């Protein structure tokens, strides 16, 4: 059965009030009310994503200085598929969904301050059809097996349903202050800590359609090996793999 609207939720912390802005993948207008959740389990075209911006009661010192040596040392990008970080990847039955989770984690026992950057390891990383929408991390899926040495030259699959022309690009916050041993961070636009992570459910690809996305068709992943890339604006890149069987 074809879903009436493929849910793609991107929660952004924007402005001093730190409200959450939601976009739907069927070209709906932005709303400050979260749409109904989508499990993305087995339906056709169930690509969905959510970037979490949940509040927490604890506080952390704010700062605007960038500690470049912290990237990859204290601040670690983590990527999992269906809860697994196994280098060999996972295997899916035809039609099944891959749940991709990408998260920034501060492994240090002290606050890690980093400034906004633009050192994306792959230019095609996204969390929806309109890019990362101001979040500092994103993902891409490639058909075939790639490594860190050649992933930047790979062509990403169109895992997000095409939408109407995208709005103007949104920059990420000017700085992030990550709590010790946590994925929670305050930012230049949020005094309440928020989780810097995203989760996406994917089970196929979309054709281009017209300029507004009309006429786009969905196809499930075919048998073979796929590479999932997770990256951030500070230059970190992590790869995971999944295979789709023939039966």
C-alpha positions in Angstrom: 0.0 0.0 0.0 1.3 3.4 -0.9 1.5 5.9 2.0 -0.6 9.1 1.5 2.3 11.2 2.8 5.8 10.1 3.6 6.7 11.7 7.0 10.0 13.5 7.2 10.3 15.5 10.4 13.2 17.9 11.0 13.2 19.6 14.4 15.3 22.7 14.5 16.1 25.0 17.4 15.8 28.5 15.9 15.8 31.9 17.5 16.1 32.9 21.1 12.9 31.1 22.1 14.2 27.8 20.9 11.0 26.7 19.3 10.9 23.6 17.0 10.1 24.0 13.4 8.7 20.9 11.6 8.6 20.2 7.8 6.6 17.5 6.2 8.0 15.7 3.1 4.8 16.1 1.1 5.5 19.8 0.7 3.3 21.0 3.6 3.8 24.3 5.3 6.1 24.5 8.3 4.4 24.2 11.6 5.4 24.6 15.2 3.2 21.6 16.1 4.8 18.2 15.7 3.0 15.9 13.2 2.0 12.4 14.1 4.9 10.0 14.3 5.5 7.5 11.5 7.0 4.1 12.4 8.4 3.6 8.9 8.3 -0.1 9.3 7.1 -1.7 6.1 5.1 0.8 4.1 6.1 1.9 0.6 8.2 5.0 0.7 8.6 5.1 4.4 11.7 7.2 4.5 11.4 9.3 7.6 13.7 11.3 9.8 13.7 13.1 13.1 16.3 15.3 14.7 15.8 15.5 18.4 15.7 18.8 20.2 14.6 17.7 23.7 15.1 19.8 26.7 16.9 18.7 29.8 17.0 20.0 33.4 20.8 20.1 33.7 22.8 23.1 32.6 26.2 23.6 31.0 28.5 26.6 30.6 28.0 28.4 27.4 31.0 29.4 25.3 31.9 30.5 21.8 35.5 29.4 21.5 36.3 26.6 19.2 38.6 23.8 20.4 39.6 22.2 17.1 41.6 19.5 18.8 38.4 18.3 20.5 36.9 17.1 17.2 37.3 13.4 16.9 39.0 13.2 20.3 36.4 14.5 22.7 33.6 15.1 20.2 32.8 11.9 18.4 30.4 11.2 15.6 28.6 7.9 16.1 26.6 6.0 13.4 24.4 2.9 13.8 22.1 0.8 11.7 19.2 -0.9 13.4 21.1 -0.3 16.6 24.3 -2.0 15.4 27.7 -0.5 14.9 29.3 -3.7 13.6 31.8 -2.8 10.9 30.6 -5.7 8.7 27.1 -4.1 8.6 23.6 -5.7 8.8 21.5 -7.7 6.3 17.9 -6.8 5.5 15.2 -8.9 3.9 13.7 -7.3 0.8 11.3 -4.6 1.7 12.6 -4.2 5.3 13.5 -0.8 6.7 17.0 0.3 7.8 16.9 2.6 10.8 19.9 5.0 10.7 20.9 6.9 13.8 23.7 9.5 13.8 24.7 11.3 17.0 27.4 13.7 18.2 28.9 12.5 21.6 31.2 14.4 23.9 33.5 11.7 25.4 35.3 14.2 27.6 34.7 14.6 31.3 34.5 18.4 30.8 32.4 20.7 28.6 33.5 20.8 25.0 33.0 24.0 23.1 33.0 24.1 19.3 32.1 26.9 16.9 30.1 26.5 13.7 32.2 25.1 10.8 31.7 24.2 7.2 34.1 21.3 6.8 31.6 18.8 5.6 33.4 15.6 4.5 30.7 14.9 1.8 28.8 17.7 0.2 25.6 15.7 -0.2 24.9 14.8 3.4 21.3 15.6 4.3 18.4 15.0 6.7 15.7 15.6 4.2 15.1 16.7 0.6 16.3 20.2 1.6 19.7 19.3 3.0 20.5 19.4 6.8 18.2 22.4 7.4 20.6 24.0 9.9 21.5 20.8 11.8 25.3 20.2 12.1 25.1 16.6 10.9 23.6 14.5 8.0 23.6 11.2 6.2 23.8 9.8 2.7 23.2 6.3 1.3 25.2 5.0 -1.7 24.7 1.8 -3.7 27.8 -0.3 -3.5 30.6 -0.5 -0.9 32.7 2.7 -0.4 35.4 3.7 2.0 36.5 6.9 3.6 39.0 7.3 0.7 36.3 7.4 -2.1 32.9 8.1 -0.4 33.1 11.8 -1.3 33.0 10.9 -5.0 30.0 8.6 -4.7 26.6 9.6 -6.0 24.0 9.5 -3.2 20.7 7.7 -3.7 17.5 9.8 -3.5 16.2 8.5 -0.3 14.0 11.5 0.5 10.8 12.2 -1.3 11.2 15.3 -3.6 9.4 18.4 -2.4 8.6 21.8 -3.8 11.5 24.2 -4.2 13.4 24.4 -0.9 13.4 27.6 1.3 16.6 29.6 1.9 19.3 27.6 3.6 19.5 27.8 7.3 22.8 28.1 9.1 23.6 26.0 12.1 24.0 27.8 15.5 27.2 29.9 15.9 28.5 27.6 18.7 27.8 24.5 20.6 28.7 23.6 24.2 28.5 19.9 24.8 27.9 18.5 28.2 30.5 16.0 29.6 30.1 12.5 28.3 26.8 13.4 26.6 25.1 14.3 23.4 23.3 17.2 25.1 24.5 20.6 24.1 23.5 24.2 24.6 23.9 26.4 21.5 24.0 30.0 20.5 20.2 29.9 20.1 19.2 27.5 22.8 20.0 27.9 26.5 18.2 24.6 27.3 20.4 21.6 26.4 19.2 19.7 23.3 20.2 16.3 21.9 22.4 16.6 18.8 21.2 13.5 16.9 19.0 12.3 14.1 17.2 9.1 13.3 16.0 8.1 9.8 14.1 5.1 8.5 14.8 4.2 4.9 13.7 1.4 2.7 14.1 2.6 -0.9 14.6 5.5 -3.3 12.6 8.1 -5.2 12.7 9.3 -8.8 13.1 13.0 -9.4 9.6 14.1 -10.5 9.0 17.7 -11.7 10.3 20.9 -10.0 7.6 20.5 -7.3 8.2 16.8 -6.8 5.1 15.8 -8.5 5.2 12.5 -10.4 8.1 11.1 -8.3 7.9 7.3 -7.9 9.2 5.1 -5.2 11.3 1.9 -5.6 12.4 -0.4 -2.8 16.1 -1.1 -2.4 17.2 -3.9 -4.7 19.4 -6.8 -3.7 23.0 -5.8 -3.1 25.3 -3.9 -0.8 24.8 -0.3 0.4 27.0 2.2 2.2 25.6 4.6 4.8 27.7 7.7 5.4 27.2 9.9 8.5 29.1 13.2 8.7 29.2 16.5 10.4 30.1 20.1 9.7 33.4 19.6 11.6 34.7 17.1 9.0 34.0 13.8 10.8 32.9 10.9 8.6 31.7 7.5 9.7 30.6 4.7 7.3 28.3 1.7 7.9 27.0 -1.0 5.5 23.9 -3.0 4.9 23.0 -5.7 2.5 19.6 -6.4 1.0 19.0 -10.1 0.3 17.1 -11.7 -2.6 14.4 -13.3 -0.4 
